[in-house]
């Protein structure tokens, strides 16, 4: 009888041990999927979690509403088309609807005319970006916000949301202020594609850019933008470019 009780105790202990391990793994996976930073075309990127860098950390009583991916075709240079898409999680509470934008992806849509191809080669083909590094950050940010603004303006038109109402509609993008660029060259059926990936190079630090949207008395959209640095980087990490090459070093670019 004593032997049976001992075996039973050991058996229960093993079950509890594995249950705890499973729970820890679930918590860890949940922590690692907290979106922090955006990226580039093929989805080859890494997310690094920064503490207190997410929408639910800043607004109380948010309820999950839905998750979608937004698609569009934009023309950032002359008549050269780019396919763009971004993931968004929508939360709601009694005061408004909050759009938490995550990974942004873009790629060229060929065939192009020679001027488009030359512009693309000039700006994205080299692993030595130099002064073009700032151009890249601004290029991606402009594409991202053009996509977001187009979607959000259509949304407030559909909702007929006037300014001054207590109900709020806003878009939020959380970013790592410290990033490393990685570069790959990929052969496609239409020619060479240059994949530049922006990765966090610190596992802390956070910047927030957010935009409120509403319609004025004439029914025209009002877009109000803010940038809020939340925390600086202090714990830097080595970035794995996953078969690509680094472009310059890790820099603290702030909310750009």
Helices and strands as residue ranges (DSSP letters): H 2-32, G 55-57, E 63-77, E 80-93, E 96-108, H 114-124, H 132-159, E 168-175, E 178-188, E 191-200, E 206-215, E 221-231, E 245-252
